[in-house]
Amino acid sequence: MCQNLQVQVEELKSVNESFNLSIEELYKVWAIAEATLRERYAMIFAQCEKIRLLKEQSDTFYEVHSEFESETVLDTQDNSEKDLILNLQTQVKEYELLENVEQMKSQVLEFVEKLHISDQEMKQQIILFEKDKQMFLAKNKFLKKVSSSVQKEYNNLLASNDVLKHDHSLEKMFEMIEQEYESNVSKIFITSSTIETNNLELVKEMGDKTF
């Protein structure tokens, strides 16, 4: 019976080691998710900056156009020449502005496509993380059940064996496994909470930069 108990304890240790590996994998998924979010919001900020610059160029164009109109009204000399210069410069500015607008449209379409792909990847990573989380919690539930069963069997054996009464090694091992179990459950919820918090912080950070 003692040998059977030792085998169960070894199996319990093996299961606990697999949980520790699961924790490491979950941290890797979290790191990938955070990197994807930062890349996504960096793209959003870059596009907002380009739109801001385009707006500045547009404002400059209309300011120049307004100045030429004012000069034409105030100075009637060589009116036809002034009109020609004004028209030519207006056409150049309009052409440059249209080029910038078309370029911006192309960049925005490309950005929207990348953002859509990024969103899909992010959603997939979150789904995988939730699946891993549920699997991890199920394993921990099983571990607690097995640990309780082995502990009960050990207590029964301890009550009928004078030698084991003075051997506290298995008891310490049970305590260690129980502590690791509690630690693993705590880690998974902390990781899940951290991902949600970082998502909100990134959204706020990019919103502050944009406005």
Secondary structure, 3 states (H helix, E strand, C coil): CHHHHHHHHHHHHHHHHHHHHHHHHHHHHHHHHHHHHHHHHHHHHHHHHHHHHHHHHHHHHHHHHHHHHHHHHHCCCCHHHHHHHHHHHHHHHHHHHHHHHHHHHHHHHHHHHHHHHHHHHHHHHHHHHHHHHHHHHHHHHHHHHHHHHHHHHHHHHHHCCHHHHCCCHHHHHHHHHHHHHHHHHHHHHHHHHHHHHHHHHHHHHHHHHHC
